[in-house]
Amino acid sequence: MDKKSPTLIERTKSYLKERKKWIQADKPLRTQSKVNDIFIKYCQPCQYYNGSSCNICGCFINTRMVVNKLVWATTQCPGTPPKWTEEVKELTKKIVDKRGNKITPSSPTQGRRRCCG
Ligand code: SF4
């Protein structure tokens, strides 16, 4: 571990910021397969992974589909440069249909699970 884990206040701020972004994007979720891929390929071997969370953002990192930063499809690695990126950046933009109604595109999986922080 190269970095001290963030304080509870820093973790809470990070969680609330990510949660707001996720809600604004209509709560898109990654699939279990994608969560596993990111965890195994990037987080598990990462120097900032402390066995339960990321030492940069403080969010919980694992392969479960709850209380896990990797589940929200709007999250990305806080490293510089990020080792993995959000999948739904384009989907977070509001789109106006032909009749002028604002619509928010959905990701392949959506839900209301708590999965970060
Ligand atoms: S989110 Fe990024 S910096 Fe944090 S443990 Fe995973 S790969 Fe490492």
Residues whose N, C-alpha, C, O or C-beta is under 5 A from the ligand:
A	BS01	SF4	Y42 C43 C46 Y48 Y49 C54 I56 C77 P78 G79 K83
